Amino acid sequence: MHKRDAEVEKKKTRAEKAAIRRAIRRERREKTSAIDEAKDFGRGLGRVVSGYDFGVVVLVIVLSLFGVAMVFSAGYYQTINTAHPDPTYYLTRQMLWVGTGLFVMLIVANIDYHFYMKISYLIVLLSVVLLVLVIMTSSTVGGAQRGIRGIGVTPSEFSKVAMIVFTSCFLIKNPSNIRTLKGLLVLLVVMGVHFYLIVSQPNLSTAIVIVAIMIAIMLVAGLNYLFLAVPAAGVVAGYMYIMTAKSPAHWYQRITSFRDPFADFQGSGYQVSQGLIALGNGGLRGLGFGRSIAKNLYLPEPQNDFILAVIGEELGYIGFAVLMLVYIILLFRIFMVALKARDRLGFYLATGVGVMLGLQVVINVAVVTSSMPATGITLPFISYGGTSIWSFMIAMGIVLNVSKKRIPKKKKVKKMMEAEAAA
């Protein structure tokens, strides 16, 4: 009887152990399946984002998020003063533009930049049409025409990217044209048309940036330095005309007032003077986030072109310097992408984007610090405005696609050759 009971107990023990082993194997299979699914997802995601310069991605995200915070701080009191029902109006809109802009950047980053060779003339035609629509439909706000009525888009911001693409593609299609003025006639005409249409708004700063971008790309493509005498002579002649004829009046006032903005404190020098006071008030460490005094109706539209003054007042010289350092690192990464580009088209495109970003930062800083005449130009990724953010996100997407197709490293080339030999 006892033997039979012992045998039954042994069978139960063996059955229990077998059940435990089956449960362990089942659990392992489930874990392995989950890991395989995660690996498959990772491989799929990797195919989408692999090869990008993640330094550029991280820096763009950091600047954009910092911009969201500063726009909220700079524009909060402005919103309350206008009795807007939503005090977070600028915050929510800036977050929307940054979020959609990052999505657009990812889409553009996955478009082969060689595709622009097929549509470069269509891009420049669309740019001209949009600029003409601004003059035809837009009403004057603050003494200038910027956006197309009804949709609020500022075409001149997109024109910068359009000129980068068109100039780069044109020089690839016609490499010998860079040696003669006759060969550059198409580029000069396109440059002149854009300059005229944008200056007519008037928006001299953006027109200057576009001309500078095109000249920079032509220079790296091998333009003779003597050809620069033509635009240089035009700049000198224009400056002399404005200073002697004192016309157009708004340009003359801006050129003269930046020398001493406090001389006409309540007039043409008001905005620059308030910006300088804000920067001086911030000192080394700043007053603290959200504690700017200048944004409380002293500085007009503080969330826009003069947001750097609010940054300097709230975060001080240290915050100002850190922001400039981030821009410098981003520019370094962009120009490294250009130098490592697989072909000349990628080199031209990335160089153009780097020049656009760097020049716009320099001009914005110079305007806020009264180092050059006041002119409306945004601080990249920071200033309030959807069109500006989108244009820079598109430009960064182009840079990312160029970085994805960069020249492989020597070790990677060696492995590829060994794999081919083994095959």
C-alpha positions in Angstrom: 0.0 0.0 0.0 2.8 2.3 0.9 4.7 1.4 -2.2 1.7 2.3 -4.4 1.3 5.6 -2.6 5.0 6.3 -3.1 4.8 5.6 -6.8 1.7 7.9 -7.1 3.7 10.7 -5.4 6.6 10.2 -7.7 4.3 10.4 -10.8 2.8 13.6 -9.4 6.2 15.1 -8.8 7.4 14.2 -12.3 4.2 15.6 -13.8 4.6 18.8 -11.8 8.3 19.1 -12.9 7.3 18.5 -16.5 4.6 21.2 -16.2 7.1 23.6 -14.8 9.5 22.9 -17.6 6.8 23.4 -20.2 5.8 26.7 -18.5 9.5 27.8 -18.6 9.9 26.9 -22.2 6.6 28.7 -23.1 7.8 31.8 -21.2 11.1 31.7 -23.0 9.4 31.4 -26.4 7.2 34.4 -25.6 10.2 36.5 -24.5 12.1 35.5 -27.6 9.1 36.4 -29.8 8.8 39.8 -28.1 12.6 40.4 -28.5 12.4 39.4 -32.2 9.4 41.8 -32.7 11.4 44.6 -31.0 14.4 43.8 -33.2 12.2 43.9 -36.3 10.7 47.2 -35.2 14.2 48.5 -34.5 15.5 47.4 -37.9 12.5 49.0 -39.6 13.0 52.2 -37.7 16.7 52.0 -38.4 16.0 51.8 -42.1 14.1 55.1 -41.8 16.6 57.1 -39.7 19.9 55.2 -40.1 22.9 57.2 -41.4 21.7 60.6 -40.4 24.0 63.0 -38.5 22.2 62.8 -35.2 24.3 65.7 -33.9 22.3 67.9 -36.2 19.0 66.3 -35.2 19.7 66.8 -31.4 20.8 70.4 -31.8 17.8 71.3 -33.9 15.5 69.8 -31.3 17.3 71.5 -28.4 17.1 74.9 -30.2 13.4 74.4 -31.1 12.4 73.4 -27.6 14.3 76.3 -26.1 12.5 78.6 -28.6 9.1 77.3 -27.5 10.0 78.2 -23.9 11.3 81.6 -24.7 8.4 82.5 -27.0 6.0 81.6 -24.2 8.0 83.8 -21.8 8.4 86.7 -24.2 4.8 86.7 -25.5 2.8 85.9 -22.4 2.3 89.5 -21.3 1.7 90.6 -24.9 -1.1 88.1 -25.0 -2.7 89.3 -21.8 -2.5 92.9 -22.9 -4.4 92.2 -26.1 -7.2 90.5 -24.1 -6.7 87.3 -25.9 -8.9 84.5 -24.5 -6.0 82.1 -24.4 -3.0 83.3 -22.4 -1.0 80.4 -23.8 -1.7 81.4 -27.4 2.0 81.8 -28.5 3.0 78.7 -26.6 0.5 76.4 -28.3 1.0 77.8 -31.8 4.8 77.6 -31.5 4.6 74.0 -30.2 2.3 73.2 -33.2 4.8 74.7 -35.7 7.8 73.0 -34.1 6.0 69.6 -34.0 4.8 69.8 -37.6 8.2 71.2 -38.6 10.1 68.3 -37.1 7.8 65.9 -39.0 8.4 67.8 -42.2 12.2 67.7 -41.5 11.9 63.9 -41.2 10.0 63.6 -44.5 12.5 65.9 -46.4 15.4 63.9 -44.8 14.1 60.8 -46.6 13.9 62.5 -50.0 17.0 61.9 -52.2 18.5 65.3 -52.7 19.2 64.4 -56.3 15.5 64.5 -56.9 15.7 68.4 -56.8 17.6 68.3 -60.0 14.3 67.4 -61.8 12.2 70.1 -60.2 14.7 73.0 -59.6 13.2 75.3 -62.3 9.7 74.5 -60.9 10.8 75.5 -57.4 12.2 78.8 -58.5 9.1 79.5 -60.6 6.8 78.8 -57.6 9.0 81.1 -55.4 8.6 84.0 -57.8 4.8 83.4 -58.1 4.4 83.4 -54.3 6.4 86.6 -54.0 4.3 88.3 -56.7 1.1 87.2 -54.8 2.5 89.0 -51.7 2.7 92.3 -53.5 -0.7 91.8 -55.2 -2.8 90.5 -52.3 -1.0 91.4 -49.0 -2.0 94.5 -46.9 0.6 96.6 -45.3 1.3 95.8 -41.7 3.9 97.8 -39.8 5.0 99.5 -43.0 5.7 96.3 -44.8 4.1 93.5 -46.8 5.1 90.0 -45.7 2.5 87.2 -46.0 -0.1 86.2 -48.6 -3.5 87.3 -47.5 -5.8 84.5 -46.1 -3.1 81.9 -45.5 -0.5 83.8 -43.4 2.5 82.3 -45.2 5.7 84.4 -45.7 7.1 83.3 -49.1 10.4 85.2 -48.7 11.3 82.6 -46.0 10.8 79.7 -48.4 12.6 81.7 -51.1 15.9 81.3 -49.2 15.6 77.5 -49.4 14.4 77.7 -53.0 17.5 79.7 -54.0 19.8 77.2 -52.3 18.3 74.3 -54.2 18.1 76.2 -57.6 21.6 77.6 -57.4 23.1 74.3 -56.5 21.2 72.3 -59.2 22.0 74.9 -61.8 25.7 74.8 -61.2 25.7 71.0 -61.4 23.8 71.1 -64.7 26.0 73.9 -66.1 29.4 73.6 -64.4 31.2 75.6 -67.1 28.9 78.6 -66.7 30.6 79.6 -63.5 33.6 80.9 -65.4 31.9 83.7 -67.4 29.4 86.4 -66.7 27.4 85.3 -69.7 27.2 81.8 -68.3 25.9 83.2 -65.0 23.2 85.3 -66.7 20.4 82.9 -65.6 21.5 83.0 -62.0 21.9 86.8 -62.0 18.5 87.3 -63.5 16.9 84.9 -60.9 18.9 86.7 -58.1 17.8 90.2 -59.4 14.1 89.2 -59.7 14.0 87.8 -56.1 16.0 90.8 -54.8 13.5 93.3 -56.4 10.4 91.5 -55.3 11.6 91.1 -51.7 13.0 94.6 -51.4 9.6 95.9 -52.7 7.8 94.5 -49.6 10.2 96.1 -48.2 12.4 93.4 -46.7 16.0 94.3 -47.3 17.5 91.9 -44.8 16.0 88.8 -46.4 17.0 90.0 -49.9 20.6 90.4 -48.7 20.5 86.9 -47.2 19.3 85.4 -50.5 22.0 87.2 -52.5 24.7 86.2 -50.0 23.5 82.5 -50.2 23.7 82.5 -53.9 27.1 84.2 -54.0 28.5 81.8 -51.4 27.4 78.7 -53.4 28.9 80.2 -56.5 32.2 80.9 -54.7 32.6 77.3 -53.5 31.8 76.2 -57.0 34.7 78.2 -58.4 33.4 81.7 -59.1 36.1 84.2 -60.0 36.5 86.7 -57.1 36.7 89.6 -59.6 33.0 89.0 -60.4 32.2 90.1 -56.9 33.1 93.7 -58.0 29.7 94.0 -59.7 27.4 93.4 -56.6 29.9 95.2 -54.4 29.7 98.3 -56.6 25.9 98.0 -56.5 25.9 97.9 -52.7 28.2 101.0 -52.5 26.1 102.9 -55.1 22.9 102.1 -53.2 24.3 103.2 -49.9 25.6 106.4 -51.4 22.3 107.1 -53.0 20.3 106.6 -49.8 22.7 108.8 -47.7 22.7 111.6 -50.2 19.1 111.6 -51.4 17.8 110.5 -48.0 15.4 108.2 -49.8 13.7 105.8 -49.3 13.1 107.6 -45.9 12.6 104.4 -43.8 16.0 103.0 -45.0 17.7 106.3 -44.4 16.3 106.5 -40.8 17.4 103.0 -40.1 20.9 103.5 -41.4 21.4 106.7 -39.4 19.6 105.7 -36.2 21.7 102.6 -35.5 24.8 104.8 -34.9 23.1 106.2 -31.9 19.6 104.8 -31.3 19.2 106.8 -28.1 19.4 110.0 -30.2 15.8 109.4 -31.4 14.7 107.3 -28.4 11.0 107.8 -29.0 11.2 107.5 -32.8 13.3 105.3 -35.2 15.7 104.2 -32.4 13.0 103.1 -29.9 13.0 99.3 -30.5 16.8 99.0 -30.7 17.2 101.2 -27.6 14.8 99.0 -25.6 16.7 95.9 -26.8 20.0 97.4 -25.6 18.5 98.3 -22.2 17.2 94.7 -21.8 20.6 93.2 -22.6 22.3 95.6 -20.1 19.6 94.9 -17.5 20.3 91.1 -17.7 23.9 91.5 -16.8 26.0 88.3 -16.4 23.4 85.9 -14.9 20.1 87.5 -16.0 17.0 88.2 -14.0 15.7 84.7 -14.3 13.3 82.9 -16.7 10.0 84.8 -17.1 11.2 87.9 -15.3 12.1 90.1 -18.2 10.9 93.7 -17.8 11.4 94.8 -21.4 8.7 92.3 -22.6 6.1 94.1 -20.5 5.1 96.5 -23.3 8.4 98.3 -23.5 9.9 96.1 -26.3 7.5 95.9 -29.3 6.6 92.3 -30.4 9.3 90.8 -28.1 8.5 87.2 -29.2 9.6 88.0 -32.8 12.8 89.4 -34.2 14.0 90.9 -30.9 13.5 87.8 -28.8 17.3 87.7 -28.2 17.0 90.8 -26.1 14.5 89.0 -23.8 16.9 86.0 -23.7 19.7 88.3 -22.7 17.7 89.9 -20.0 16.3 86.7 -18.5 19.3 84.4 -18.9 22.1 87.0 -18.9 25.4 87.0 -20.8 25.9 83.3 -19.8 22.7 82.2 -21.4 23.4 84.4 -24.5 26.9 82.8 -24.8 25.6 79.2 -24.4 23.0 79.9 -27.1 25.7 81.2 -29.5 27.8 78.1 -28.7 24.9 75.8 -29.7 24.6 77.7 -33.0 28.4 77.4 -33.6 28.3 73.7 -33.0 25.3 73.2 -35.3 27.1 75.2 -38.0 30.2 73.1 -37.5 28.2 69.9 -38.0 26.5 71.3 -41.1 29.8 72.3 -42.7 31.3 68.9 -41.8 28.3 67.3 -43.6 29.1 69.5 -46.6 32.8 68.5 -46.6 31.9 64.8 -46.3 29.2 64.9 -49.0 29.3 62.2 -51.6 29.2 64.6 -54.5 29.2 68.3 -55.4 25.5 68.7 -55.3 25.4 67.6 -51.7 28.3 69.9 -51.0 26.6 72.9 -52.5 23.3 72.2 -50.7 24.8 71.8 -47.3 27.0 74.8 -47.7 24.1 77.0 -48.7 22.1 75.9 -45.7 25.1 76.6 -43.4 25.5 80.1 -44.9 21.8 80.8 -44.5 21.8 79.7 -40.9 25.0 81.5 -39.9 24.3 84.7 -41.7 20.8 85.0 -40.2 22.1 84.4 -36.7 24.8 87.1 -37.3 22.4 89.6 -38.7 19.9 89.1 -35.9 22.6 89.5 -33.2 24.0 92.5 -34.9 20.5 94.2 -35.1 19.7 93.5 -31.5 23.1 94.8 -30.3 22.9 97.9 -32.7 25.9 96.8 -34.7 24.0 97.3 -37.9 20.8 99.0 -39.0 17.6 97.5 -37.6 15.9 95.1 -40.0 13.3 92.4 -39.6 15.0 89.0 -39.6 14.2 86.1 -37.3 16.5 84.2 -34.9 16.6 80.6 -36.4 14.4 78.1 -34.5 13.8 80.6 -31.7 11.7 83.5 -32.9 7.9 83.2 -33.1 6.6 82.3 -36.6 5.6 79.2 -38.4 7.0 80.0 -41.9 10.5 80.7 -40.5 10.5 77.4 -38.5 9.3 75.4 -41.4 11.8 76.8 -43.9 14.7 76.0 -41.5 13.3 72.5 -40.8 13.1 71.9 -44.6 16.7 73.1 -44.9 17.8 70.8 -42.0 16.0 67.9 -43.7 18.1 68.5 -46.8 21.3 68.5 -44.7 20.2 65.3 -43.1 19.7 63.6 -46.4 23.1 64.8 -47.6 24.6 63.4 -44.4 22.9 60.0 -45.0 24.7 59.7 -48.3 28.1 60.9 -47.1 31.4 59.3 -48.2 31.8 56.0 -46.1 34.6 55.7 -43.6 37.6 53.7 -44.5 36.7 50.9 -42.1 33.2 50.6 -43.6 34.7 50.7 -47.2 37.1 47.9 -46.2 34.2 45.7 -44.8 32.2 46.3 -47.9 35.1 45.2 -50.1 35.7 42.1 -48.0 32.0 41.2 -48.2 32.0 41.6 -52.0 35.1 39.5 -52.3 33.6 36.8 -50.1 30.4 36.8 -52.2 
